[in-house]
């Protein structure tokens, strides 16, 4: 086999391998992104619940100050 042809074949095999690896990496990243999104969404829901509860307590406390006898 001629040296030039061997170099071209090696480059083609390398390029095809790189494309296959890139596709596998992108699929993996997409799955990881979905998992991370689910975790973040659950934590955000928890934070929203905490803030809502604190808001209710603060409103109740401020109302108490407005209605208490001086």
PQR file of N, CA, C, O and H, with PARSE charges and radii, in Angstrom:
ATOM      1  N   UNK A   1       0.859  -1.171   0.000 -0.4000 1.5000
ATOM      2  CA  UNK A   1       0.000   0.000   0.000 -0.0000 2.0000
ATOM      3  C   UNK A   1       0.901   1.227   0.000  0.5500 1.7000
ATOM      4  O   UNK A   1       1.895   1.288   0.723 -0.5500 1.4000
ATOM      5  N   UNK A   2       0.541   2.181  -0.808 -0.4000 1.5000
ATOM      6  CA  UNK A   2       1.284   3.432  -0.925 -0.0000 2.0000
ATOM      7  C   UNK A   2       1.180   4.214   0.391  0.5500 1.7000
ATOM      8  O   UNK A   2       0.148   4.156   1.060 -0.5500 1.4000
ATOM      9  H   UNK A   2      -0.267   2.132  -1.396  0.4000 1.0000
ATOM     10  N   UNK A   3       2.219   4.932   0.761 -0.4000 1.5000
ATOM     11  CA  UNK A   3       2.239   5.699   2.002 -0.0000 2.0000
ATOM     12  C   UNK A   3       1.178   6.778   2.044  0.5500 1.7000
ATOM     13  O   UNK A   3       0.593   7.035   3.096 -0.5500 1.4000
ATOM     14  H   UNK A   3       3.057   4.979   0.217  0.4000 1.0000
ATOM     15  N   UNK A   4       0.920   7.418   0.899 -0.4000 1.5000
ATOM     16  CA  UNK A   4      -0.097   8.465   0.844 -0.0000 2.0000
ATOM     17  C   UNK A   4      -1.492   7.914   1.059  0.5500 1.7000
ATOM     18  O   UNK A   4      -2.302   8.518   1.763 -0.5500 1.4000
ATOM     19  H   UNK A   4       1.395   7.209   0.044  0.4000 1.0000
ATOM     20  N   UNK A   5      -1.777   6.771   0.458 -0.4000 1.5000
ATOM     21  CA  UNK A   5      -3.090   6.140   0.611 -0.0000 2.0000
ATOM     22  C   UNK A   5      -3.291   5.703   2.062  0.5500 1.7000
ATOM     23  O   UNK A   5      -4.383   5.843   2.613 -0.5500 1.4000
ATOM     24  H   UNK A   5      -1.120   6.280  -0.114  0.4000 1.0000
ATOM     25  N   UNK A   6      -2.245   5.178   2.669 -0.4000 1.5000
ATOM     26  CA  UNK A   6      -2.330   4.751   4.064 -0.0000 2.0000
ATOM     27  C   UNK A   6      -2.617   5.946   4.973  0.5500 1.7000
ATOM     28  O   UNK A   6      -3.401   5.837   5.916 -0.5500 1.4000
ATOM     29  H   UNK A   6      -1.358   5.064   2.222  0.4000 1.0000
ATOM     30  N   UNK A   7      -1.986   7.079   4.690 -0.4000 1.5000
ATOM     31  CA  UNK A   7      -2.212   8.282   5.494 -0.0000 2.0000
ATOM     32  C   UNK A   7      -3.653   8.771   5.346  0.5500 1.7000
ATOM     33  O   UNK A   7      -4.280   9.177   6.324 -0.5500 1.4000
ATOM     34  H   UNK A   7      -1.350   7.168   3.924  0.4000 1.0000
ATOM     35  N   UNK A   8      -4.170   8.729   4.128 -0.4000 1.5000
ATOM     36  CA  UNK A   8      -5.549   9.156   3.885 -0.0000 2.0000
ATOM     37  C   UNK A   8      -6.524   8.220   4.602  0.5500 1.7000
ATOM     38  O   UNK A   8      -7.469   8.687   5.237 -0.5500 1.4000
ATOM     39  H   UNK A   8      -3.661   8.400   3.333  0.4000 1.0000
ATOM     40  N   UNK A   9      -6.306   6.916   4.509 -0.4000 1.5000
ATOM     41  CA  UNK A   9      -7.173   5.958   5.196 -0.0000 2.0000
ATOM     42  C   UNK A   9      -7.117   6.148   6.716  0.5500 1.7000
ATOM     43  O   UNK A   9      -8.142   6.080   7.394 -0.5500 1.4000
ATOM     44  H   UNK A   9      -5.538   6.536   3.994  0.4000 1.0000
ATOM     45  N   UNK A  10      -5.930   6.382   7.236 -0.4000 1.5000
ATOM     46  CA  UNK A  10      -5.791   6.612   8.675 -0.0000 2.0000
ATOM     47  C   UNK A  10      -6.545   7.876   9.089  0.5500 1.7000
ATOM     48  O   UNK A  10      -7.184   7.901  10.141 -0.5500 1.4000
ATOM     49  H   UNK A  10      -5.097   6.437   6.686  0.4000 1.0000
ATOM     50  N   UNK A  11      -6.476   8.916   8.274 -0.4000 1.5000
ATOM     51  CA  UNK A  11      -7.188  10.158   8.572 -0.0000 2.0000
ATOM     52  C   UNK A  11      -8.697   9.945   8.527  0.5500 1.7000
ATOM     53  O   UNK A  11      -9.424  10.483   9.362 -0.5500 1.4000
ATOM     54  H   UNK A  11      -5.957   8.896   7.419  0.4000 1.0000
ATOM     55  N   UNK A  12      -9.167   9.171   7.569 -0.4000 1.5000
ATOM     56  CA  UNK A  12     -10.606   8.896   7.451 -0.0000 2.0000
ATOM     57  C   UNK A  12     -11.096   8.103   8.664  0.5500 1.7000
ATOM     58  O   UNK A  12     -12.133   8.429   9.242 -0.5500 1.4000
ATOM     59  H   UNK A  12      -8.577   8.734   6.890  0.4000 1.0000
ATOM     60  N   UNK A  13     -10.355   7.068   9.048 -0.4000 1.5000
ATOM     61  CA  UNK A  13     -10.731   6.260  10.211 -0.0000 2.0000
ATOM     62  C   UNK A  13     -10.741   7.126  11.471  0.5500 1.7000
ATOM     63  O   UNK A  13     -11.646   7.009  12.297 -0.5500 1.4000
ATOM     64  H   UNK A  13      -9.513   6.803   8.578  0.4000 1.0000
ATOM     65  N   UNK A  14      -9.741   7.991  11.618 -0.4000 1.5000
ATOM     66  CA  UNK A  14      -9.672   8.882  12.776 -0.0000 2.0000
ATOM     67  C   UNK A  14     -10.853   9.842  12.799  0.5500 1.7000
ATOM     68  O   UNK A  14     -11.450  10.062  13.853 -0.5500 1.4000
ATOM     69  H   UNK A  14      -9.006   8.086  10.946  0.4000 1.0000
ATOM     70  N   UNK A  15     -11.195  10.413  11.657 -0.4000 1.5000
ATOM     71  CA  UNK A  15     -12.311  11.357  11.584 -0.0000 2.0000
ATOM     72  C   UNK A  15     -13.631  10.669  11.924  0.5500 1.7000
ATOM     73  O   UNK A  15     -14.443  11.217  12.669 -0.5500 1.4000
ATOM     74  H   UNK A  15     -10.711  10.234  10.801  0.4000 1.0000
ATOM     75  N   UNK A  16     -13.846   9.486  11.387 -0.4000 1.5000
ATOM     76  CA  UNK A  16     -15.078   8.745  11.678 -0.0000 2.0000
ATOM     77  C   UNK A  16     -15.150   8.402  13.168  0.5500 1.7000
ATOM     78  O   UNK A  16     -16.206   8.530  13.786 -0.5500 1.4000
ATOM     79  H   UNK A  16     -13.186   9.040  10.782  0.4000 1.0000
ATOM     80  N   UNK A  17     -14.040   7.973  13.733 -0.4000 1.5000
ATOM     81  CA  UNK A  17     -14.000   7.670  15.169 -0.0000 2.0000
ATOM     82  C   UNK A  17     -14.297   8.900  16.008  0.5500 1.7000
ATOM     83  O   UNK A  17     -15.024   8.815  16.998 -0.5500 1.4000
ATOM     84  H   UNK A  17     -13.182   7.869  13.230  0.4000 1.0000
ATOM     85  N   UNK A  18     -13.738  10.047  15.621 -0.4000 1.5000
ATOM     86  CA  UNK A  18     -13.975  11.287  16.364 -0.0000 2.0000
ATOM     87  C   UNK A  18     -15.447  11.687  16.302  0.5500 1.7000
ATOM     88  O   UNK A  18     -16.010  12.144  17.297 -0.5500 1.4000
ATOM     89  H   UNK A  18     -13.147  10.115  14.817  0.4000 1.0000
ATOM     90  N   UNK A  19     -16.063  11.518  15.148 -0.4000 1.5000
ATOM     91  CA  UNK A  19     -17.485  11.853  14.999 -0.0000 2.0000
ATOM     92  C   UNK A  19     -18.341  10.936  15.876  0.5500 1.7000
ATOM     93  O   UNK A  19     -19.275  11.400  16.530 -0.5500 1.4000
ATOM     94  H   UNK A  19     -15.606  11.147  14.340  0.4000 1.0000
ATOM     95  N   UNK A  20     -18.032   9.653  15.893 -0.4000 1.5000
ATOM     96  CA  UNK A  20     -18.793   8.706  16.715 -0.0000 2.0000
ATOM     97  C   UNK A  20     -18.648   9.048  18.198  0.5500 1.7000
ATOM     98  O   UNK A  20     -19.635   9.038  18.934 -0.5500 1.4000
ATOM     99  H   UNK A  20     -17.273   9.276  15.362  0.4000 1.0000
ATOM    100  N   UNK A  21     -17.436   9.348  18.638 -0.4000 1.5000
ATOM    101  CA  UNK A  21     -17.204   9.714  20.043 -0.0000 2.0000
ATOM    102  C   UNK A  21     -17.950  10.998  20.383  0.5500 1.7000
ATOM    103  O   UNK A  21     -18.538  11.103  21.459 -0.5500 1.4000
ATOM    104  H   UNK A  21     -16.634   9.356  18.041  0.4000 1.0000
ATOM    105  N   UNK A  22     -17.934  11.982  19.476 -0.4000 1.5000
ATOM    106  CA  UNK A  22     -18.634  13.249  19.727 -0.0000 2.0000
ATOM    107  C   UNK A  22     -20.138  13.018  19.879  0.5500 1.7000
ATOM    108  O   UNK A  22     -20.767  13.607  20.758 -0.5500 1.4000
ATOM    109  H   UNK A  22     -17.456  11.898  18.601  0.4000 1.0000
ATOM    110  N   UNK A  23     -20.711  12.176  19.039 -0.4000 1.5000
ATOM    111  CA  UNK A  23     -22.146  11.872  19.132 -0.0000 2.0000
ATOM    112  C   UNK A  23     -22.457  11.198  20.466  0.5500 1.7000
ATOM    113  O   UNK A  23     -23.457  11.523  21.105 -0.5500 1.4000
ATOM    114  H   UNK A  23     -20.200  11.698  18.325  0.4000 1.0000
ATOM    115  N   UNK A  24     -21.613  10.267  20.887 -0.4000 1.5000
ATOM    116  CA  UNK A  24     -21.824   9.593  22.167 -0.0000 2.0000
ATOM    117  C   UNK A  24     -21.741  10.585  23.328  0.5500 1.7000
ATOM    118  O   UNK A  24     -22.531  10.511  24.268 -0.5500 1.4000
ATOM    119  H   UNK A  24     -20.800  10.003  20.368  0.4000 1.0000
ATOM    120  N   UNK A  25     -20.790  11.505  23.261 -0.4000 1.5000
ATOM    121  CA  UNK A  25     -20.635  12.508  24.321 -0.0000 2.0000
ATOM    122  C   UNK A  25     -21.852  13.421  24.386  0.5500 1.7000
ATOM    123  O   UNK A  25     -22.336  13.726  25.476 -0.5500 1.4000
ATOM    124  H   UNK A  25     -20.148  11.565  22.497  0.4000 1.0000
ATOM    125  N   UNK A  26     -22.351  13.859  23.240 -0.4000 1.5000
ATOM    126  CA  UNK A  26     -23.519  14.744  23.218 -0.0000 2.0000
ATOM    127  C   UNK A  26     -24.751  14.048  23.793  0.5500 1.7000
ATOM    128  O   UNK A  26     -25.531  14.677  24.509 -0.5500 1.4000
ATOM    129  H   UNK A  26     -21.958  13.612  22.354  0.4000 1.0000
ATOM    130  N   UNK A  27     -24.938  12.776  23.495 -0.4000 1.5000
ATOM    131  CA  UNK A  27     -26.071  12.033  24.061 -0.0000 2.0000
ATOM    132  C   UNK A  27     -25.943  11.947  25.573  0.5500 1.7000
ATOM    133  O   UNK A  27     -26.916  12.133  26.303 -0.5500 1.4000
ATOM    134  H   UNK A  27     -24.305  12.266  22.913  0.4000 1.0000
ATOM    135  N   UNK A  28     -24.736  11.664  26.030 -0.4000 1.5000
ATOM    136  CA  UNK A  28     -24.494  11.572  27.470 -0.0000 2.0000
ATOM    137  C   UNK A  28     -24.748  12.912  28.150  0.5500 1.7000
ATOM    138  O   UNK A  28     -25.344  12.959  29.226 -0.5500 1.4000
ATOM    139  H   UNK A  28     -23.945  11.513  25.437  0.4000 1.0000
ATOM    140  N   UNK A  29     -24.303  13.994  27.532 -0.4000 1.5000
ATOM    141  CA  UNK A  29     -24.500  15.325  28.102 -0.0000 2.0000
ATOM    142  C   UNK A  29     -25.987  15.666  28.166  0.5500 1.7000
ATOM    143  O   UNK A  29     -26.438  16.280  29.132 -0.5500 1.4000
ATOM    144  H   UNK A  29     -23.819  13.956  26.658  0.4000 1.0000
ATOM    145  N   UNK A  30     -26.739  15.280  27.163 -0.4000 1.5000
ATOM    146  CA  UNK A  30     -28.173  15.553  27.139 -0.0000 2.0000
ATOM    147  C   UNK A  30     -28.883  14.835  28.288  0.5500 1.7000
ATOM    148  O   UNK A  30     -29.736  15.422  28.955 -0.5500 1.4000
ATOM    149  H   UNK A  30     -26.373  14.781  26.378  0.4000 1.0000
ATOM    150  N   UNK A  31     -28.534  13.569  28.518 -0.4000 1.5000
ATOM    151  CA  UNK A  31     -29.134  12.808  29.620 -0.0000 2.0000
ATOM    152  C   UNK A  31     -28.755  13.419  30.964  0.5500 1.7000
ATOM    153  O   UNK A  31     -29.595  13.533  31.858 -0.5500 1.4000
ATOM    154  H   UNK A  31     -27.842  13.092  27.976  0.4000 1.0000
ATOM    155  N   UNK A  32     -27.495  13.812  31.107 -0.4000 1.5000
ATOM    156  CA  UNK A  32     -27.033  14.435  32.353 -0.0000 2.0000
ATOM    157  C   UNK A  32     -27.747  15.763  32.575  0.5500 1.7000
ATOM    158  O   UNK A  32     -28.097  16.100  33.706 -0.5500 1.4000
ATOM    159  H   UNK A  32     -26.813  13.720  30.381  0.4000 1.0000
ATOM    160  N   UNK A  33     -27.961  16.512  31.510 -0.4000 1.5000
ATOM    161  CA  UNK A  33     -28.652  17.794  31.617 -0.0000 2.0000
ATOM    162  C   UNK A  33     -30.087  17.590  32.100  0.5500 1.7000
ATOM    163  O   UNK A  33     -30.572  18.359  32.930 -0.5500 1.4000
ATOM    164  H   UNK A  33     -27.676  16.239  30.592  0.4000 1.0000
ATOM    165  N   UNK A  34     -30.766  16.571  31.595 -0.4000 1.5000
ATOM    166  CA  UNK A  34     -32.135  16.285  32.041 -0.0000 2.0000
ATOM    167  C   UNK A  34     -32.162  15.941  33.527  0.5500 1.7000
ATOM    168  O   UNK A  34     -33.031  16.404  34.266 -0.5500 1.4000
ATOM    169  H   UNK A  34     -30.372  15.946  30.921  0.4000 1.0000
ATOM    170  N   UNK A  35     -31.209  15.130  33.954 -0.4000 1.5000
ATOM    171  CA  UNK A  35     -31.129  14.749  35.365 -0.0000 2.0000
ATOM    172  C   UNK A  35     -30.871  15.973  36.230  0.5500 1.7000
ATOM    173  O   UNK A  35     -31.544  16.174  37.241 -0.5500 1.4000
ATOM    174  H   UNK A  35     -30.502  14.754  33.354  0.4000 1.0000
ATOM    175  N   UNK A  36     -29.895  16.797  35.834 -0.4000 1.5000
ATOM    176  CA  UNK A  36     -29.579  18.009  36.592 -0.0000 2.0000
ATOM    177  C   UNK A  36     -30.770  18.952  36.637  0.5500 1.7000
ATOM    178  O   UNK A  36     -31.035  19.572  37.667 -0.5500 1.4000
ATOM    179  H   UNK A  36     -29.349  16.634  35.013  0.4000 1.0000
ATOM    180  N   UNK A  37     -31.481  19.063  35.537 -0.4000 1.5000
ATOM    181  CA  UNK A  37     -32.652  19.947  35.490 -0.0000 2.0000
ATOM    182  C   UNK A  37     -33.708  19.479  36.482  0.5500 1.7000
ATOM    183  O   UNK A  37     -34.324  20.299  37.164 -0.5500 1.4000
ATOM    184  H   UNK A  37     -31.265  18.559  34.700  0.4000 1.0000
ATOM    185  N   UNK A  38     -33.920  18.189  36.569 -0.4000 1.5000
ATOM    186  CA  UNK A  38     -34.892  17.651  37.516 -0.0000 2.0000
ATOM    187  C   UNK A  38     -34.503  17.938  38.960  0.5500 1.7000
ATOM    188  O   UNK A  38     -35.354  18.283  39.780 -0.5500 1.4000
ATOM    189  H   UNK A  38     -33.420  17.523  36.015  0.4000 1.0000
ATOM    190  N   UNK A  39     -33.220  17.795  39.271 -0.4000 1.5000
ATOM    191  CA  UNK A  39     -32.737  18.069  40.629 -0.0000 2.0000
ATOM    192  C   UNK A  39     -32.917  19.540  40.967  0.5500 1.7000
ATOM    193  O   UNK A  39     -33.407  19.879  42.044 -0.5500 1.4000
ATOM    194  H   UNK A  39     -32.529  17.515  38.605  0.4000 1.0000
ATOM    195  N   UNK A  40     -32.523  20.412  40.052 -0.4000 1.5000
ATOM    196  CA  UNK A  40     -32.634  21.854  40.295 -0.0000 2.0000
ATOM    197  C   UNK A  40     -34.097  22.270  40.428  0.5500 1.7000
ATOM    198  O   UNK A  40     -34.428  23.096  41.278 -0.5500 1.4000
ATOM    199  H   UNK A  40     -32.125  20.137  39.176  0.4000 1.0000
ATOM    200  N   UNK A  41     -34.962  21.717  39.611 -0.4000 1.5000
ATOM    201  CA  UNK A  41     -36.389  22.058  39.693 -0.0000 2.0000
ATOM    202  C   UNK A  41     -36.970  21.648  41.043  0.5500 1.7000
ATOM    203  O   UNK A  41     -37.764  22.388  41.624 -0.5500 1.4000
ATOM    204  H   UNK A  41     -34.693  21.046  38.920  0.4000 1.0000
ATOM    205  N   UNK A  42     -36.583  20.481  41.546 -0.4000 1.5000
ATOM    206  CA  UNK A  42     -37.079  20.025  42.848 -0.0000 2.0000
ATOM    207  C   UNK A  42     -36.581  20.937  43.967  0.5500 1.7000
ATOM    208  O   UNK A  42     -37.338  21.277  44.876 -0.5500 1.4000
ATOM    209  H   UNK A  42     -35.939  19.880  41.073  0.4000 1.0000
ATOM    210  N   UNK A  43     -35.324  21.329  43.903 -0.4000 1.5000
ATOM    211  CA  UNK A  43     -34.778  22.227  44.933 -0.0000 2.0000
ATOM    212  C   UNK A  43     -35.426  23.601  44.859  0.5500 1.7000
ATOM    213  O   UNK A  43     -35.686  24.224  45.888 -0.5500 1.4000
ATOM    214  H   UNK A  43     -34.709  21.053  43.165  0.4000 1.0000
ATOM    215  N   UNK A  44     -35.685  24.068  43.662 -0.4000 1.5000
ATOM    216  CA  UNK A  44     -36.341  25.362  43.505 -0.0000 2.0000
ATOM    217  C   UNK A  44     -37.753  25.323  44.087  0.5500 1.7000
ATOM    218  O   UNK A  44     -38.182  26.283  44.726 -0.5500 1.4000
ATOM    219  H   UNK A  44     -35.474  23.561  42.826  0.4000 1.0000
ATOM    220  N   UNK A  45     -38.471  24.236  43.876 -0.4000 1.5000
ATOM    221  CA  UNK A  45     -39.799  24.091  44.481 -0.0000 2.0000
ATOM    222  C   UNK A  45     -39.710  24.154  46.003  0.5500 1.7000
ATOM    223  O   UNK A  45     -40.557  24.763  46.656 -0.5500 1.4000
ATOM    224  H   UNK A  45     -38.122  23.456  43.357  0.4000 1.0000
ATOM    225  N   UNK A  46     -38.681  23.525  46.563 -0.4000 1.5000
ATOM    226  CA  UNK A  46     -38.482  23.545  48.017 -0.0000 2.0000
ATOM    227  C   UNK A  46     -38.211  24.972  48.502  0.5500 1.7000
ATOM    228  O   UNK A  46     -38.768  25.398  49.514 -0.5500 1.4000
ATOM    229  H   UNK A  46     -37.992  23.030  46.032  0.4000 1.0000
ATOM    230  N   UNK A  47     -37.364  25.703  47.791 -0.4000 1.5000
ATOM    231  CA  UNK A  47     -37.061  27.092  48.163 -0.0000 2.0000
ATOM    232  C   UNK A  47     -38.322  27.949  48.076  0.5500 1.7000
ATOM    233  O   UNK A  47     -38.561  28.787  48.946 -0.5500 1.4000
ATOM    234  H   UNK A  47     -36.911  25.357  46.969  0.4000 1.0000
ATOM    235  N   UNK A  48     -39.117  27.751  47.052 -0.4000 1.5000
ATOM    236  CA  UNK A  48     -40.363  28.515  46.898 -0.0000 2.0000
ATOM    237  C   UNK A  48     -41.287  28.250  48.083  0.5500 1.7000
ATOM    238  O   UNK A  48     -41.914  29.177  48.598 -0.5500 1.4000
ATOM    239  H   UNK A  48     -38.922  27.070  46.345  0.4000 1.0000
ATOM    240  N   UNK A  49     -41.378  26.992  48.521 -0.4000 1.5000
ATOM    241  CA  UNK A  49     -42.213  26.662  49.681 -0.0000 2.0000
ATOM    242  C   UNK A  49     -41.707  27.364  50.940  0.5500 1.7000
ATOM    243  O   UNK A  49     -42.503  27.877  51.726 -0.5500 1.4000
ATOM    244  H   UNK A  49     -40.869  26.239  48.102  0.4000 1.0000
ATOM    245  N   UNK A  50     -40.394  27.388  51.133 -0.4000 1.5000
ATOM    246  CA  UNK A  50     -39.811  28.042  52.309 -0.0000 2.0000
ATOM    247  C   UNK A  50     -40.094  29.535  52.281  0.5500 1.7000
ATOM    248  O   UNK A  50     -40.491  30.113  53.292 -0.5500 1.4000
ATOM    249  H   UNK A  50     -39.747  26.972  50.495  0.4000 1.0000
ATOM    250  N   UNK A  51     -39.893  30.161  51.128 -0.4000 1.5000
ATOM    251  CA  UNK A  51     -40.125  31.604  51.006 -0.0000 2.0000
ATOM    252  C   UNK A  51     -41.602  31.919  51.226  0.5500 1.7000
ATOM    253  O   UNK A  51     -41.933  32.917  51.866 -0.5500 1.4000
ATOM    254  H   UNK A  51     -39.571  29.692  50.306  0.4000 1.0000
ATOM    255  N   UNK A  52     -42.475  31.092  50.710 -0.4000 1.5000
ATOM    256  CA  UNK A  52     -43.911  31.306  50.886 -0.0000 2.0000
ATOM    257  C   UNK A  52     -44.290  31.238  52.361  0.5500 1.7000
ATOM    258  O   UNK A  52     -45.061  32.066  52.845 -0.5500 1.4000
ATOM    259  H   UNK A  52     -42.206  30.282  50.190  0.4000 1.0000
ATOM    260  N   UNK A  53     -43.751  30.260  53.069 -0.4000 1.5000
ATOM    261  CA  UNK A  53     -44.032  30.135  54.497 -0.0000 2.0000
ATOM    262  C   UNK A  53     -43.504  31.320  55.282  0.5500 1.7000
ATOM    263  O   UNK A  53     -44.167  31.803  56.199 -0.5500 1.4000
ATOM    264  H   UNK A  53     -43.125  29.587  52.675  0.4000 1.0000
ATOM    265  N   UNK A  54     -42.320  31.792  54.931 -0.4000 1.5000
ATOM    266  CA  UNK A  54     -41.735  32.950  55.604 -0.0000 2.0000
ATOM    267  C   UNK A  54     -42.559  34.194  55.319  0.5500 1.7000
ATOM    268  O   UNK A  54     -42.765  35.020  56.209 -0.5500 1.4000
ATOM    269  H   UNK A  54     -41.781  31.400  54.186  0.4000 1.0000
ATOM    270  N   UNK A  55     -43.025  34.332  54.108 -0.4000 1.5000
ATOM    271  CA  UNK A  55     -43.852  35.480  53.735 -0.0000 2.0000
ATOM    272  C   UNK A  55     -45.139  35.512  54.554  0.5500 1.7000
ATOM    273  O   UNK A  55     -45.567  36.571  55.013 -0.5500 1.4000
ATOM    274  H   UNK A  55     -42.858  33.661  53.385  0.4000 1.0000
ATOM    275  N   UNK A  56     -45.750  34.348  54.732 -0.4000 1.5000
ATOM    276  CA  UNK A  56     -46.982  34.261  55.518 -0.0000 2.0000
ATOM    277  C   UNK A  56     -46.721  34.656  56.969  0.5500 1.7000
ATOM    278  O   UNK A  56     -47.512  35.387  57.566 -0.5500 1.4000
ATOM    279  H   UNK A  56     -45.403  33.487  54.359  0.4000 1.0000
ATOM    280  N   UNK A  57     -45.621  34.177  57.536 -0.4000 1.5000
ATOM    281  CA  UNK A  57     -45.282  34.514  58.920 -0.0000 2.0000
ATOM    282  C   UNK A  57     -45.017  36.011  59.066  0.5500 1.7000
ATOM    283  O   UNK A  57     -45.453  36.628  60.038 -0.5500 1.4000
ATOM    284  H   UNK A  57     -44.979  33.583  57.052  0.4000 1.0000
ATOM    285  N   UNK A  58     -44.308  36.591  58.107 -0.4000 1.5000
ATOM    286  CA  UNK A  58     -43.995  38.018  58.166 -0.0000 2.0000
ATOM    287  C   UNK A  58     -45.267  38.853  58.056  0.5500 1.7000
ATOM    288  O   UNK A  58     -45.437  39.825  58.793 -0.5500 1.4000
ATOM    289  H   UNK A  58     -43.954  36.089  57.317  0.4000 1.0000
ATOM    290  N   UNK A  59     -46.143  38.487  57.157 -0.4000 1.5000
ATOM    291  CA  UNK A  59     -47.409  39.214  57.007 -0.0000 2.0000
ATOM    292  C   UNK A  59     -48.218  39.141  58.297  0.5500 1.7000
ATOM    293  O   UNK A  59     -48.780  40.143  58.741 -0.5500 1.4000
ATOM    294  H   UNK A  59     -46.005  37.698  56.559  0.4000 1.0000
ATOM    295  N   UNK A  60     -48.275  37.966  58.890 -0.4000 1.5000
ATOM    296  CA  UNK A  60     -48.998  37.797  60.150 -0.0000 2.0000
ATOM    297  C   UNK A  60     -48.385  38.664  61.248  0.5500 1.7000
ATOM    298  O   UNK A  60     -49.112  39.282  62.026 -0.5500 1.4000
ATOM    299  H   UNK A  60     -47.819  37.153  58.529  0.4000 1.0000
ATOM    300  N   UNK A  61     -47.078  38.714  61.314 -0.4000 1.5000
ATOM    301  CA  UNK A  61     -46.391  39.508  62.329 -0.0000 2.0000
ATOM    302  C   UNK A  61     -46.647  41.001  62.122  0.5500 1.7000
ATOM    303  O   UNK A  61     -46.901  41.728  63.082 -0.5500 1.4000
ATOM    304  H   UNK A  61     -46.488  38.212  60.682  0.4000 1.0000
ATOM    305  N   UNK A  62     -46.582  41.451  60.889 -0.4000 1.5000
ATOM    306  CA  UNK A  62     -46.846  42.868  60.608 -0.0000 2.0000
ATOM    307  C   UNK A  62     -48.292  43.229  60.934  0.5500 1.7000
ATOM    308  O   UNK A  62     -48.559  44.307  61.466 -0.5500 1.4000
ATOM    309  H   UNK A  62     -46.376  40.860  60.109  0.4000 1.0000
ATOM    310  N   UNK A  63     -49.218  42.336  60.618 -0.4000 1.5000
ATOM    311  CA  UNK A  63     -50.626  42.570  60.977 -0.0000 2.0000
ATOM    312  C   UNK A  63     -50.785  42.675  62.492  0.5500 1.7000
ATOM    313  O   UNK A  63     -51.564  43.494  62.980 -0.5500 1.4000
ATOM    314  H   UNK A  63     -49.000  41.461  60.187  0.4000 1.0000
ATOM    315  N   UNK A  64     -50.056  41.858  63.228 -0.4000 1.5000
ATOM    316  CA  UNK A  64     -50.111  41.909  64.688 -0.0000 2.0000
ATOM    317  C   UNK A  64     -49.682  43.287  65.184  0.5500 1.7000
ATOM    318  O   UNK A  64     -50.311  43.850  66.080 -0.5500 1.4000
ATOM    319  H   UNK A  64     -49.424  41.193  62.831  0.4000 1.0000
ATOM    320  N   UNK A  65     -48.597  43.838  64.595 -0.4000 1.5000
ATOM    321  CA  UNK A  65     -48.132  45.170  64.984 -0.0000 2.0000
ATOM    322  C   UNK A  65     -49.182  46.240  64.683  0.5500 1.7000
ATOM    323  O   UNK A  65     -49.328  47.199  65.442 -0.5500 1.4000
ATOM    324  H   UNK A  65     -48.086  43.380  63.867  0.4000 1.0000
ATOM    325  N   UNK A  66     -49.894  46.083  63.608 -0.4000 1.5000
ATOM    326  CA  UNK A  66     -50.895  47.085  63.233 -0.0000 2.0000
ATOM    327  C   UNK A  66     -52.133  47.023  64.118  0.5500 1.7000
ATOM    328  O   UNK A  66     -52.790  48.041  64.335 -0.5500 1.4000
ATOM    329  H   UNK A  66     -49.776  45.304  62.992  0.4000 1.0000
ATOM    330  N   UNK A  67     -52.457  45.843  64.628 -0.4000 1.5000
ATOM    331  CA  UNK A  67     -53.707  45.690  65.386 -0.0000 2.0000
ATOM    332  C   UNK A  67     -53.512  45.640  66.895  0.5500 1.7000
ATOM    333  O   UNK A  67     -54.497  45.667  67.632 -0.5500 1.4000
ATOM    334  H   UNK A  67     -51.923  45.016  64.451  0.4000 1.0000
ATOM    335  N   UNK A  68     -52.277  45.568  67.381 -0.4000 1.5000
ATOM    336  CA  UNK A  68     -52.085  45.469  68.832 -0.0000 2.0000
ATOM    337  C   UNK A  68     -52.452  46.787  69.500  0.5500 1.7000
ATOM    338  O   UNK A  68     -52.385  47.852  68.886 -0.5500 1.4000
ATOM    339  H   UNK A  68     -51.476  45.546  66.783  0.4000 1.0000
ATOM    340  N   UNK A  69     -52.831  46.699  70.735 -0.4000 1.5000
ATOM    341  CA  UNK A  69     -53.198  47.902  71.482 -0.0000 2.0000
ATOM    342  C   UNK A  69     -51.936  48.634  71.909  0.5500 1.7000
ATOM    343  O   UNK A  69     -50.973  48.018  72.365 -0.5500 1.4000
ATOM    344  H   UNK A  69     -52.886  45.835  71.234  0.4000 1.0000
ATOM    345  N   UNK A  70     -51.949  49.919  71.761 -0.4000 1.5000
ATOM    346  CA  UNK A  70     -50.776  50.727  72.118 -0.0000 2.0000
ATOM    347  C   UNK A  70     -50.692  50.964  73.599  0.5500 1.7000
ATOM    348  O   UNK A  70     -49.765  51.625  74.067 -0.5500 1.4000
ATOM    349  H   UNK A  70     -52.732  50.419  71.390  0.4000 1.0000
TER
END
